[in-house]
Amino acid sequence: MSWSYRKLWHTLIENRMKKTDLIERAEISANILAKMGKDEPIAMVSLGKICEALSCDVGDIVEWIPDSQEENGIDPAPNNSNQH
C-alpha cells in the first residue's frame, strides 16, 4: 500500500500557495513536507495541522492507494475535481 499527496499539491496550486507558505501556516517542518513529496506516510498530527491551515479534510489532501491498484498501474487520482 502507498499514499498519494497529489490532492494536496493541487490544492496548493489552486490557492496559489508555495510549500514554504504551507510550512509556516501549518507549523510543520520541512522534513514533513519532504516525506510528503516522496509519498511517504506522515503522522496524523501533521495531517491535522495541514487540514486546519487549509480548512479542509484529510481526504482532500491525501489518498491511500491499495496494493492492487498500484500493481495494475491504475491512476488513483484521475483529474476530476467532482469526486466528492
JOMOBEL-V476978 format. One line per field, one symbol per residue. psi: psi as a letter, one per 40 degrees, with the letter a starting at -180 (. if undefined). A space follows every 50 residues. Layout:
psi->???
This chain:
psi->iiihfdddddddddefiidddddddefiiddddddddefiiiiddddddd dddefaideeeihhhidddddefhhdgighefe.
